[in-house]
């Protein structure tokens, strides 16, 4: 198992905090089964303060750990699907999606398969461990609860174009704390994973894995420029990313309109200009025979105690 201390909490390394050791369990897409919930609750009771924090990316934290979580317990969490089989990349499994994905009658597309595909890709590519542990990706299905305006490095937001579903590509650029910006690029669903792989490959090429502080994607884009970055991404793809056809409207849509449909004149591909904290949560359960989906609405600082 990976050891040592890091500023961004993880599962396979210890992170010191004022109240003891902090351990963060990545929950890709915020999707967790009832069995997994019970497993984390047991860990919190046996090793931590008896409660769990929910982060703004739907990851879970166990706090007040005094002696650390041993290798046997970590292996148990891996077997439960709560930790990557490839421990060196577990910390970059920050994958956000709409909390109602797959159960939202208004969504344009179910984004859960995209979450799983990207999680599998990360596990199969250990070189990605060179990226910042804060690196995060978002898939927004265009439903009732939208998340494309959340602070992620890369976001794919579903839109309806001439009765077909595409994803608008958003990248984190500009001042710290700004939501990701619409690049004006539209992608077919089957092109999302290859483009995401190329985006991270270029990002990794400019990163310094041995550096104590890892380069954030926003910092790279602010230095290199979005246009230069996307040109390098396109060179890694077997298809064109930056098309020359004129779009009717390249103005980024506000989050309230994303996914509500748009029209273009020709090709659906064009480039335009372009510490996690604890939150109060209101929640409700969407039960099924074997598990339950926890639907979260984030407001501001709070924790999620066991048993509530």
C-alpha positions as protocol buffer text, in pm:
chain_id: "A"
residue {
  index: 1
  type: UNK
  ca { x: 0 y: 0 z: 0 }
}
residue {
  index: 2
  type: UNK
  ca { x: 108 y: 355 z: -59 }
}
residue {
  index: 3
  type: UNK
  ca { x: 233 y: 533 z: 251 }
}
residue {
  index: 4
  type: UNK
  ca { x: 338 y: 882 z: 351 }
}
residue {
  index: 5
  type: UNK
  ca { x: 156 y: 1212 z: 387 }
}
residue {
  index: 6
  type: UNK
  ca { x: -13 y: 1427 z: 124 }
}
residue {
  index: 7
  type: UNK
  ca { x: -203 y: 1755 z: 126 }
}
residue {
  index: 8
  type: UNK
  ca { x: -503 y: 1611 z: -60 }
}
residue {
  index: 9
  type: UNK
  ca { x: -652 y: 1327 z: 147 }
}
residue {
  index: 10
  type: UNK
  ca { x: -667 y: 977 z: 6 }
}
residue {
  index: 11
  type: UNK
  ca { x: -738 y: 619 z: 109 }
}
residue {
  index: 12
  type: UNK
  ca { x: -398 y: 456 z: 62 }
}
residue {
  index: 13
  type: UNK
  ca { x: -190 y: 721 z: 233 }
}
residue {
  index: 14
  type: UNK
  ca { x: -233 y: 902 z: 562 }
}
residue {
  index: 15
  type: UNK
  ca { x: -315 y: 1272 z: 576 }
}
residue {
  index: 16
  type: UNK
  ca { x: -269 y: 1453 z: 907 }
}
residue {
  index: 17
  type: UNK
  ca { x: -542 y: 1685 z: 1036 }
}
residue {
  index: 18
  type: UNK
  ca { x: -601 y: 1877 z: 1358 }
}
residue {
  index: 19
  type: UNK
  ca { x: -828 y: 1602 z: 1492 }
}
residue {
  index: 20
  type: UNK
  ca { x: -613 y: 1306 z: 1387 }
}
residue {
  index: 21
  type: UNK
  ca { x: -556 y: 1123 z: 1059 }
}
residue {
  index: 22
  type: UNK
  ca { x: -799 y: 1188 z: 774 }
}
residue {
  index: 23
  type: UNK
  ca { x: -890 y: 923 z: 516 }
}
residue {
  index: 24
  type: UNK
  ca { x: -1089 y: 1002 z: 203 }
}
residue {
  index: 25
  type: UNK
  ca { x: -1276 y: 733 z: 7 }
}
residue {
  index: 26
  type: UNK
  ca { x: -1340 y: 820 z: -356 }
}
residue {
  index: 27
  type: UNK
  ca { x: -1696 y: 740 z: -468 }
}
residue {
  index: 28
  type: UNK
  ca { x: -1703 y: 782 z: -849 }
}
residue {
  index: 29
  type: UNK
  ca { x: -2029 y: 945 z: -951 }
}
residue {
  index: 30
  type: UNK
  ca { x: -2145 y: 945 z: -589 }
}
residue {
  index: 31
  type: UNK
  ca { x: -2293 y: 601 z: -655 }
}
residue {
  index: 32
  type: UNK
  ca { x: -2273 y: 368 z: -354 }
}
residue {
  index: 33
  type: UNK
  ca { x: -2454 y: 53 z: -251 }
}
residue {
  index: 34
  type: UNK
  ca { x: -2610 y: -18 z: 89 }
}
residue {
  index: 35
  type: UNK
  ca { x: -2338 y: -279 z: 157 }
}
residue {
  index: 36
  type: UNK
  ca { x: -2067 y: -25 z: 84 }
}
residue {
  index: 37
  type: UNK
  ca { x: -2239 y: 227 z: 313 }
}
residue {
  index: 38
  type: UNK
  ca { x: -2235 y: -23 z: 596 }
}
residue {
  index: 39
  type: UNK
  ca { x: -1869 y: -104 z: 533 }
}
residue {
  index: 40
  type: UNK
  ca { x: -1766 y: 261 z: 558 }
}
residue {
  index: 41
  type: UNK
  ca { x: -1986 y: 309 z: 867 }
}
residue {
  index: 42
  type: UNK
  ca { x: -1806 y: 17 z: 1033 }
}
residue {
  index: 43
  type: UNK
  ca { x: -1466 y: 168 z: 947 }
}
residue {
  index: 44
  type: UNK
  ca { x: -1571 y: 503 z: 1092 }
}
residue {
  index: 45
  type: UNK
  ca { x: -1690 y: 343 z: 1415 }
}
residue {
  index: 46
  type: UNK
  ca { x: -1392 y: 112 z: 1458 }
}
residue {
  index: 47
  type: UNK
  ca { x: -1110 y: 341 z: 1347 }
}
residue {
  index: 48
  type: UNK
  ca { x: -1244 y: 699 z: 1341 }
}
residue {
  index: 49
  type: UNK
  ca { x: -1475 y: 936 z: 1521 }
}
residue {
  index: 50
  type: UNK
  ca { x: -1794 y: 742 z: 1444 }
}
residue {
  index: 51
  type: UNK
  ca { x: -1918 y: 976 z: 1171 }
}
residue {
  index: 52
  type: UNK
  ca { x: -1858 y: 1038 z: 801 }
}
residue {
  index: 53
  type: UNK
  ca { x: -1809 y: 1360 z: 606 }
}
residue {
  index: 54
  type: UNK
  ca { x: -1956 y: 1401 z: 257 }
}
residue {
  index: 55
  type: UNK
  ca { x: -1743 y: 1628 z: 37 }
}
residue {
  index: 56
  type: UNK
  ca { x: -1869 y: 1853 z: -239 }
}
residue {
  index: 57
  type: UNK
  ca { x: -1765 y: 1588 z: -493 }
}
residue {
  index: 58
  type: UNK
  ca { x: -1966 y: 1319 z: -314 }
}
residue {
  index: 59
  type: UNK
  ca { x: -1655 y: 1152 z: -174 }
}
residue {
  index: 60
  type: UNK
  ca { x: -1660 y: 1025 z: 185 }
}
residue {
  index: 61
  type: UNK
  ca { x: -1418 y: 1106 z: 466 }
}
residue {
  index: 62
  type: UNK
  ca { x: -1340 y: 928 z: 792 }
}
residue {
  index: 63
  type: UNK
  ca { x: -1189 y: 1163 z: 1050 }
}
residue {
  index: 64
  type: UNK
  ca { x: -1029 y: 1134 z: 1394 }
}
residue {
  index: 65
  type: UNK
  ca { x: -829 y: 823 z: 1301 }
}
residue {
  index: 66
  type: UNK
  ca { x: -563 y: 769 z: 1566 }
}
residue {
  index: 67
  type: UNK
  ca { x: -357 y: 470 z: 1457 }
}
residue {
  index: 68
  type: UNK
  ca { x: -424 y: 450 z: 1084 }
}
residue {
  index: 69
  type: UNK
  ca { x: -614 y: 194 z: 879 }
}
residue {
  index: 70
  type: UNK
  ca { x: -419 y: -128 z: 840 }
}
residue {
  index: 71
  type: UNK
  ca { x: -352 y: -316 z: 515 }
}
residue {
  index: 72
  type: UNK
  ca { x: -613 y: -583 z: 590 }
}
residue {
  index: 73
  type: UNK
  ca { x: -889 y: -323 z: 620 }
}
residue {
  index: 74
  type: UNK
  ca { x: -772 y: -144 z: 305 }
}
residue {
  index: 75
  type: UNK
  ca { x: -784 y: -475 z: 115 }
}
residue {
  index: 76
  type: UNK
  ca { x: -1137 y: -527 z: 244 }
}
residue {
  index: 77
  type: UNK
  ca { x: -1238 y: -185 z: 110 }
}
residue {
  index: 78
  type: UNK
  ca { x: -1085 y: -272 z: -227 }
}
residue {
  index: 79
  type: UNK
  ca { x: -1280 y: -598 z: -236 }
}
residue {
  index: 80
  type: UNK
  ca { x: -1595 y: -398 z: -162 }
}
residue {
  index: 81
  type: UNK
  ca { x: -1526 y: -173 z: -461 }
}
residue {
  index: 82
  type: UNK
  ca { x: -1442 y: 126 z: -240 }
}
residue {
  index: 83
  type: UNK
  ca { x: -1081 y: 151 z: -347 }
}
residue {
  index: 84
  type: UNK
  ca { x: -907 y: 105 z: -679 }
}
residue {
  index: 85
  type: UNK
  ca { x: -723 y: -220 z: -743 }
}
residue {
  index: 86
  type: UNK
  ca { x: -445 y: 7 z: -868 }
}
residue {
  index: 87
  type: UNK
  ca { x: -358 y: 195 z: -551 }
}
residue {
  index: 88
  type: UNK
  ca { x: -131 y: 454 z: -716 }
}
residue {
  index: 89
  type: UNK
  ca { x: -421 y: 614 z: -903 }
}
residue {
  index: 90
  type: UNK
  ca { x: -697 y: 584 z: -645 }
}
residue {
  index: 91
  type: UNK
  ca { x: -662 y: 949 z: -544 }
}
residue {
  index: 92
  type: UNK
  ca { x: -754 y: 1084 z: -891 }
}
residue {
  index: 93
  type: UNK
  ca { x: -1084 y: 895 z: -909 }
}
residue {
  index: 94
  type: UNK
  ca { x: -1269 y: 1224 z: -860 }
}
residue {
  index: 95
  type: UNK
  ca { x: -1561 y: 1172 z: -1096 }
}
residue {
  index: 96
  type: UNK
  ca { x: -1878 y: 1375 z: -1057 }
}
residue {
  index: 97
  type: UNK
  ca { x: -2211 y: 1320 z: -1223 }
}
residue {
  index: 98
  type: UNK
  ca { x: -2569 y: 1429 z: -1172 }
}
residue {
  index: 99
  type: UNK
  ca { x: -2694 y: 1279 z: -844 }
}
residue {
  index: 100
  type: UNK
  ca { x: -3012 y: 1170 z: -1024 }
}
residue {
  index: 101
  type: UNK
  ca { x: -2825 y: 1000 z: -1312 }
}
residue {
  index: 102
  type: UNK
  ca { x: -3014 y: 698 z: -1440 }
}
residue {
  index: 103
  type: UNK
  ca { x: -3334 y: 778 z: -1249 }
}
residue {
  index: 104
  type: UNK
  ca { x: -3409 y: 1124 z: -1390 }
}
residue {
  index: 105
  type: UNK
  ca { x: -3693 y: 1115 z: -1648 }
}
residue {
  index: 106
  type: UNK
  ca { x: -3575 y: 1447 z: -1791 }
}
residue {
  index: 107
  type: UNK
  ca { x: -3209 y: 1356 z: -1845 }
}
residue {
  index: 108
  type: UNK
  ca { x: -3085 y: 1342 z: -2203 }
}
residue {
  index: 109
  type: UNK
  ca { x: -2849 y: 1052 z: -2137 }
}
residue {
  index: 110
  type: UNK
  ca { x: -2757 y: 823 z: -1848 }
}
residue {
  index: 111
  type: UNK
  ca { x: -2403 y: 921 z: -1750 }
}
residue {
  index: 112
  type: UNK
  ca { x: -2331 y: 628 z: -1519 }
}
residue {
  index: 113
  type: UNK
  ca { x: -2162 y: 423 z: -1796 }
}
residue {
  index: 114
  type: UNK
  ca { x: -1929 y: 717 z: -1863 }
}
residue {
  index: 115
  type: UNK
  ca { x: -1836 y: 729 z: -1494 }
}
residue {
  index: 116
  type: UNK
  ca { x: -1758 y: 357 z: -1493 }
}
residue {
  index: 117
  type: UNK
  ca { x: -1561 y: 373 z: -1820 }
}
residue {
  index: 118
  type: UNK
  ca { x: -1342 y: 656 z: -1695 }
}
residue {
  index: 119
  type: UNK
  ca { x: -1288 y: 483 z: -1361 }
}
residue {
  index: 120
  type: UNK
  ca { x: -1178 y: 169 z: -1548 }
}
residue {
  index: 121
  type: UNK
  ca { x: -947 y: 375 z: -1771 }
}
residue {
  index: 122
  type: UNK
  ca { x: -779 y: 534 z: -1469 }
}
residue {
  index: 123
  type: UNK
  ca { x: -717 y: 194 z: -1309 }
}
residue {
  index: 124
  type: UNK
  ca { x: -556 y: 67 z: -1630 }
}
residue {
  index: 125
  type: UNK
  ca { x: -320 y: 365 z: -1668 }
}
residue {
  index: 126
  type: UNK
  ca { x: -91 y: 401 z: -1363 }
}
residue {
  index: 127
  type: UNK
  ca { x: 98 y: 690 z: -1529 }
}
residue {
  index: 128
  type: UNK
  ca { x: -201 y: 909 z: -1444 }
}
residue {
  index: 129
  type: UNK
  ca { x: -79 y: 904 z: -1084 }
}
residue {
  index: 130
  type: UNK
  ca { x: 145 y: 1192 z: -1195 }
}
residue {
  index: 131
  type: UNK
  ca { x: -158 y: 1423 z: -1209 }
}
residue {
  index: 132
  type: UNK
  ca { x: -277 y: 1637 z: -921 }
}
residue {
  index: 133
  type: UNK
  ca { x: -488 y: 1447 z: -667 }
}
residue {
  index: 134
  type: UNK
  ca { x: -739 y: 1730 z: -703 }
}
residue {
  index: 135
  type: UNK
  ca { x: -792 y: 1652 z: -1073 }
}
residue {
  index: 136
  type: UNK
  ca { x: -1162 y: 1595 z: -1135 }
}
residue {
  index: 137
  type: UNK
  ca { x: -1395 y: 1515 z: -1423 }
}
residue {
  index: 138
  type: UNK
  ca { x: -1769 y: 1572 z: -1451 }
}
residue {
  index: 139
  type: UNK
  ca { x: -2038 y: 1414 z: -1668 }
}
residue {
  index: 140
  type: UNK
  ca { x: -2367 y: 1604 z: -1676 }
}
residue {
  index: 141
  type: UNK
  ca { x: -2662 y: 1425 z: -1833 }
}
residue {
  index: 142
  type: UNK
  ca { x: -2869 y: 1740 z: -1880 }
}
residue {
  index: 143
  type: UNK
  ca { x: -3137 y: 1643 z: -1630 }
}
residue {
  index: 144
  type: UNK
  ca { x: -3316 y: 1816 z: -1345 }
}
residue {
  index: 145
  type: UNK
  ca { x: -3008 y: 1853 z: -1124 }
}
residue {
  index: 146
  type: UNK
  ca { x: -2715 y: 1979 z: -1327 }
}
residue {
  index: 147
  type: UNK
  ca { x: -2353 y: 1980 z: -1216 }
}
residue {
  index: 148
  type: UNK
  ca { x: -2158 y: 2113 z: -1513 }
}
residue {
  index: 149
  type: UNK
  ca { x: -2104 y: 2444 z: -1332 }
}
residue {
  index: 150
  type: UNK
  ca { x: -1931 y: 2274 z: -1037 }
}
residue {
  index: 151
  type: UNK
  ca { x: -1558 y: 2331 z: -989 }
}
residue {
  index: 152
  type: UNK
  ca { x: -1415 y: 2045 z: -1193 }
}
residue {
  index: 153
  type: UNK
  ca { x: -1116 y: 2046 z: -1429 }
}
residue {
  index: 154
  type: UNK
  ca { x: -1304 y: 1893 z: -1722 }
}
residue {
  index: 155
  type: UNK
  ca { x: -1678 y: 1866 z: -1774 }
}
residue {
  index: 156
  type: UNK
  ca { x: -1896 y: 1707 z: -2039 }
}
residue {
  index: 157
  type: UNK
  ca { x: -2250 y: 1850 z: -2045 }
}
residue {
  index: 158
  type: UNK
  ca { x: -2519 y: 1677 z: -2250 }
}
residue {
  index: 159
  type: UNK
  ca { x: -2718 y: 1890 z: -2495 }
}
residue {
  index: 160
  type: UNK
  ca { x: -2977 y: 1812 z: -2760 }
}
residue {
  index: 161
  type: UNK
  ca { x: -2870 y: 1910 z: -3112 }
}
residue {
  index: 162
  type: UNK
  ca { x: -3117 y: 1850 z: -3395 }
}
residue {
  index: 163
  type: UNK
  ca { x: -3276 y: 1570 z: -3190 }
}
residue {
  index: 164
  type: UNK
  ca { x: -2940 y: 1404 z: -3123 }
}
residue {
  index: 165
  type: UNK
  ca { x: -2751 y: 1399 z: -2791 }
}
residue {
  index: 166
  type: UNK
  ca { x: -2404 y: 1548 z: -2781 }
}
residue {
  index: 167
  type: UNK
  ca { x: -2172 y: 1667 z: -2502 }
}
residue {
  index: 168
  type: UNK
  ca { x: -2038 y: 2020 z: -2474 }
}
residue {
  index: 169
  type: UNK
  ca { x: -1678 y: 2026 z: -2354 }
}
residue {
  index: 170
  type: UNK
  ca { x: -1591 y: 2253 z: -2060 }
}
residue {
  index: 171
  type: UNK
  ca { x: -1240 y: 2322 z: -1927 }
}
residue {
  index: 172
  type: UNK
  ca { x: -1118 y: 2489 z: -1610 }
}
residue {
  index: 173
  type: UNK
  ca { x: -943 y: 2811 z: -1712 }
}
residue {
  index: 174
  type: UNK
  ca { x: -907 y: 3161 z: -1572 }
}
residue {
  index: 175
  type: UNK
  ca { x: -919 y: 3267 z: -1209 }
}
residue {
  index: 176
  type: UNK
  ca { x: -926 y: 3016 z: -926 }
}
residue {
  index: 177
  type: UNK
  ca { x: -1281 y: 2940 z: -818 }
}
residue {
  index: 178
  type: UNK
  ca { x: -1438 y: 3003 z: -1157 }
}
residue {
  index: 179
  type: UNK
  ca { x: -1659 y: 2725 z: -1298 }
}
residue {
  index: 180
  type: UNK
  ca { x: -1527 y: 2550 z: -1609 }
}
residue {
  index: 181
  type: UNK
  ca { x: -1566 y: 2742 z: -1936 }
}
residue {
  index: 182
  type: UNK
  ca { x: -1749 y: 2621 z: -2245 }
}
residue {
  index: 183
  type: UNK
  ca { x: -1498 y: 2557 z: -2525 }
}
residue {
  index: 184
  type: UNK
  ca { x: -1769 y: 2551 z: -2792 }
}
residue {
  index: 185
  type: UNK
  ca { x: -1675 y: 2193 z: -2882 }
}
residue {
  index: 186
  type: UNK
  ca { x: -1951 y: 1937 z: -2925 }
}
residue {
  index: 187
  type: UNK
  ca { x: -1873 y: 1567 z: -2898 }
}
residue {
  index: 188
  type: UNK
  ca { x: -2071 y: 1256 z: -2974 }
}
residue {
  index: 189
  type: UNK
  ca { x: -2110 y: 1028 z: -2672 }
}
residue {
  index: 190
  type: UNK
  ca { x: -1873 y: 767 z: -2817 }
}
residue {
  index: 191
  type: UNK
  ca { x: -1599 y: 1030 z: -2861 }
}
residue {
  index: 192
  type: UNK
  ca { x: -1600 y: 1148 z: -2499 }
}
residue {
  index: 193
  type: UNK
  ca { x: -1365 y: 886 z: -2354 }
}
residue {
  index: 194
  type: UNK
  ca { x: -1102 y: 913 z: -2634 }
}
residue {
  index: 195
  type: UNK
  ca { x: -1108 y: 1293 z: -2600 }
}
residue {
  index: 196
  type: UNK
  ca { x: -1083 y: 1271 z: -2221 }
}
residue {
  index: 197
  type: UNK
  ca { x: -787 y: 1034 z: -2254 }
}
residue {
  index: 198
  type: UNK
  ca { x: -615 y: 1276 z: -2494 }
}
residue {
  index: 199
  type: UNK
  ca { x: -689 y: 1574 z: -2267 }
}
residue {
  index: 200
  type: UNK
  ca { x: -524 y: 1400 z: -1972 }
}
residue {
  index: 201
  type: UNK
  ca { x: -234 y: 1276 z: -2184 }
}
residue {
  index: 202
  type: UNK
  ca { x: -141 y: 1632 z: -2281 }
}
residue {
  index: 203
  type: UNK
  ca { x: -191 y: 1746 z: -1923 }
}
residue {
  index: 204
  type: UNK
  ca { x: 37 y: 1466 z: -1801 }
}
residue {
  index: 205
  type: UNK
  ca { x: 305 y: 1562 z: -2056 }
}
residue {
  index: 206
  type: UNK
  ca { x: 338 y: 1903 z: -1888 }
}
residue {
  index: 207
  type: UNK
  ca { x: 319 y: 1770 z: -1531 }
}
residue {
  index: 208
  type: UNK
  ca { x: 617 y: 1699 z: -1309 }
}
residue {
  index: 209
  type: UNK
  ca { x: 540 y: 1375 z: -1120 }
}
residue {
  index: 210
  type: UNK
  ca { x: 839 y: 1415 z: -888 }
}
residue {
  index: 211
  type: UNK
  ca { x: 735 y: 1765 z: -780 }
}
residue {
  index: 212
  type: UNK
  ca { x: 582 y: 1794 z: -433 }
}
residue {
  index: 213
  type: UNK
  ca { x: 314 y: 2026 z: -567 }
}
residue {
  index: 214
  type: UNK
  ca { x: 144 y: 1892 z: -879 }
}
residue {
  index: 215
  type: UNK
  ca { x: 45 y: 2128 z: -1161 }
}
residue {
  index: 216
  type: UNK
  ca { x: -328 y: 2198 z: -1182 }
}
residue {
  index: 217
  type: UNK
  ca { x: -494 y: 2184 z: -1523 }
}
residue {
  index: 218
  type: UNK
  ca { x: -621 y: 2541 z: -1483 }
}
residue {
  index: 219
  type: UNK
  ca { x: -263 y: 2660 z: -1431 }
}
residue {
  index: 220
  type: UNK
  ca { x: -148 y: 2479 z: -1744 }
}
residue {
  index: 221
  type: UNK
  ca { x: -428 y: 2626 z: -1955 }
}
residue {
  index: 222
  type: UNK
  ca { x: -361 y: 2977 z: -1826 }
}
residue {
  index: 223
  type: UNK
  ca { x: 6 y: 2940 z: -1922 }
}
residue {
  index: 224
  type: UNK
  ca { x: -13 y: 2739 z: -2243 }
}
residue {
  index: 225
  type: UNK
  ca { x: -344 y: 2879 z: -2368 }
}
residue {
  index: 226
  type: UNK
  ca { x: -659 y: 2685 z: -2451 }
}
residue {
  index: 227
  type: UNK
  ca { x: -599 y: 2697 z: -2825 }
}
residue {
  index: 228
  type: UNK
  ca { x: -249 y: 2552 z: -2804 }
}
residue {
  index: 229
  type: UNK
  ca { x: -364 y: 2291 z: -2555 }
}
residue {
  index: 230
  type: UNK
  ca { x: -654 y: 2178 z: -2772 }
}
residue {
  index: 231
  type: UNK
  ca { x: -433 y: 2164 z: -3080 }
}
residue {
  index: 232
  type: UNK
  ca { x: -202 y: 1922 z: -2898 }
}
residue {
  index: 233
  type: UNK
  ca { x: -504 y: 1720 z: -2788 }
}
residue {
  index: 234
  type: UNK
  ca { x: -627 y: 1698 z: -3147 }
}
residue {
  index: 235
  type: UNK
  ca { x: -290 y: 1561 z: -3259 }
}
residue {
  index: 236
  type: UNK
  ca { x: -350 y: 1261 z: -3033 }
}
residue {
  index: 237
  type: UNK
  ca { x: -692 y: 1182 z: -3181 }
}
residue {
  index: 238
  type: UNK
  ca { x: -785 y: 987 z: -3497 }
}
residue {
  index: 239
  type: UNK
  ca { x: -1058 y: 1241 z: -3575 }
}
residue {
  index: 240
  type: UNK
  ca { x: -1086 y: 1619 z: -3598 }
}
residue {
  index: 241
  type: UNK
  ca { x: -1162 y: 1807 z: -3280 }
}
residue {
  index: 242
  type: UNK
  ca { x: -1145 y: 2165 z: -3409 }
}
residue {
  index: 243
  type: UNK
  ca { x: -1378 y: 2197 z: -3709 }
}
residue {
  index: 244
  type: UNK
  ca { x: -1406 y: 2502 z: -3936 }
}
residue {
  index: 245
  type: UNK
  ca { x: -1784 y: 2506 z: -3991 }
}
residue {
  index: 246
  type: UNK
  ca { x: -1959 y: 2814 z: -3858 }
}
residue {
  index: 247
  type: UNK
  ca { x: -2185 y: 2765 z: -3560 }
}
residue {
  index: 248
  type: UNK
  ca { x: -2501 y: 2972 z: -3528 }
}
residue {
  index: 249
  type: UNK
  ca { x: -2421 y: 3052 z: -3166 }
}
residue {
  index: 250
  type: UNK
  ca { x: -2092 y: 2994 z: -2986 }
}
residue {
  index: 251
  type: UNK
  ca { x: -2199 y: 3184 z: -2673 }
}
residue {
  index: 252
  type: UNK
  ca { x: -2161 y: 2957 z: -2369 }
}
residue {
  index: 253
  type: UNK
  ca { x: -2501 y: 2867 z: -2231 }
}
residue {
  index: 254
  type: UNK
  ca { x: -2581 y: 2946 z: -1868 }
}
residue {
  index: 255
  type: UNK
  ca { x: -2616 y: 2634 z: -1651 }
}
residue {
  index: 256
  type: UNK
  ca { x: -2995 y: 2677 z: -1639 }
}
residue {
  index: 257
  type: UNK
  ca { x: -3014 y: 2627 z: -2017 }
}
residue {
  index: 258
  type: UNK
  ca { x: -2755 y: 2357 z: -2070 }
}
residue {
  index: 259
  type: UNK
  ca { x: -2922 y: 2036 z: -2182 }
}
residue {
  index: 260
  type: UNK
  ca { x: -3243 y: 2211 z: -2289 }
}
residue {
  index: 261
  type: UNK
  ca { x: -3160 y: 2181 z: -2656 }
}
residue {
  index: 262
  type: UNK
  ca { x: -2982 y: 2395 z: -2913 }
}
residue {
  index: 263
  type: UNK
  ca { x: -2964 y: 2419 z: -3290 }
}
residue {
  index: 264
  type: UNK
  ca { x: -2661 y: 2444 z: -3518 }
}
residue {
  index: 265
  type: UNK
  ca { x: -2629 y: 2512 z: -3889 }
}
residue {
  index: 266
  type: UNK
  ca { x: -2393 y: 2231 z: -3982 }
}
residue {
  index: 267
  type: UNK
  ca { x: -2131 y: 2015 z: -3810 }
}
residue {
  index: 268
  type: UNK
  ca { x: -2173 y: 1955 z: -3433 }
}
residue {
  index: 269
  type: UNK
  ca { x: -1808 y: 2038 z: -3370 }
}
residue {
  index: 270
  type: UNK
  ca { x: -1658 y: 2380 z: -3313 }
}
residue {
  index: 271
  type: UNK
  ca { x: -1416 y: 2552 z: -3078 }
}
residue {
  index: 272
  type: UNK
  ca { x: -1503 y: 2887 z: -2926 }
}
residue {
  index: 273
  type: UNK
  ca { x: -1304 y: 3126 z: -2709 }
}
residue {
  index: 274
  type: UNK
  ca { x: -1251 y: 3016 z: -2426 }
}
residue {
  index: 275
  type: UNK
  ca { x: -1007 y: 2226 z: -110 }
}
residue {
  index: 276
  type: UNK
  ca { x: -1297 y: 2047 z: -106 }
}
residue {
  index: 277
  type: UNK
  ca { x: -1500 y: 2162 z: 195 }
}
residue {
  index: 278
  type: UNK
  ca { x: -1780 y: 2015 z: 400 }
}
residue {
  index: 279
  type: UNK
  ca { x: -2137 y: 2108 z: 317 }
}
residue {
  index: 280
  type: UNK
  ca { x: -2483 y: 2099 z: 467 }
}
residue {
  index: 281
  type: UNK
  ca { x: -2690 y: 1850 z: 276 }
}
residue {
  index: 282
  type: UNK
  ca { x: -3054 y: 1787 z: 224 }
}
residue {
  index: 283
  type: UNK
  ca { x: -3110 y: 1435 z: 104 }
}
residue {
  index: 284
  type: UNK
  ca { x: -3363 y: 1175 z: 6 }
}
residue {
  index: 285
  type: UNK
  ca { x: -3333 y: 808 z: -82 }
}
residue {
  index: 286
  type: UNK
  ca { x: -3420 y: 642 z: -411 }
}
residue {
  index: 287
  type: UNK
  ca { x: -3450 y: 277 z: -303 }
}
residue {
  index: 288
  type: UNK
  ca { x: -3416 y: -38 z: -510 }
}
residue {
  index: 289
  type: UNK
  ca { x: -3429 y: -407 z: -407 }
}
residue {
  index: 290
  type: UNK
  ca { x: -3052 y: -423 z: -349 }
}
residue {
  index: 291
  type: UNK
  ca { x: -2930 y: -68 z: -285 }
}
residue {
  index: 292
  type: UNK
  ca { x: -3030 y: 293 z: -237 }
}
residue {
  index: 293
  type: UNK
  ca { x: -2929 y: 610 z: -417 }
}
residue {
  index: 294
  type: UNK
  ca { x: -2861 y: 909 z: -194 }
}
residue {
  index: 295
  type: UNK
  ca { x: -2961 y: 1233 z: -366 }
}
residue {
  index: 296
  type: UNK
  ca { x: -2767 y: 1527 z: -223 }
}
residue {
  index: 297
  type: UNK
  ca { x: -2821 y: 1901 z: -245 }
}
residue {
  index: 298
  type: UNK
  ca { x: -2512 y: 2090 z: -123 }
}
residue {
  index: 299
  type: UNK
  ca { x: -2544 y: 2412 z: 71 }
}
residue {
  index: 300
  type: UNK
  ca { x: -2270 y: 2485 z: 321 }
}
residue {
  index: 301
  type: UNK
  ca { x: -2053 y: 2341 z: 602 }
}
residue {
  index: 302
  type: UNK
  ca { x: -2168 y: 2024 z: 790 }
}
residue {
  index: 303
  type: UNK
  ca { x: -2091 y: 1655 z: 837 }
}
residue {
  index: 304
  type: UNK
  ca { x: -2286 y: 1333 z: 787 }
}
residue {
  index: 305
  type: UNK
  ca { x: -2302 y: 1139 z: 1116 }
}
residue {
  index: 306
  type: UNK
  ca { x: -2349 y: 763 z: 1129 }
}
residue {
  index: 307
  type: UNK
  ca { x: -2707 y: 650 z: 1171 }
}
residue {
  index: 308
  type: UNK
  ca { x: -2874 y: 958 z: 1025 }
}
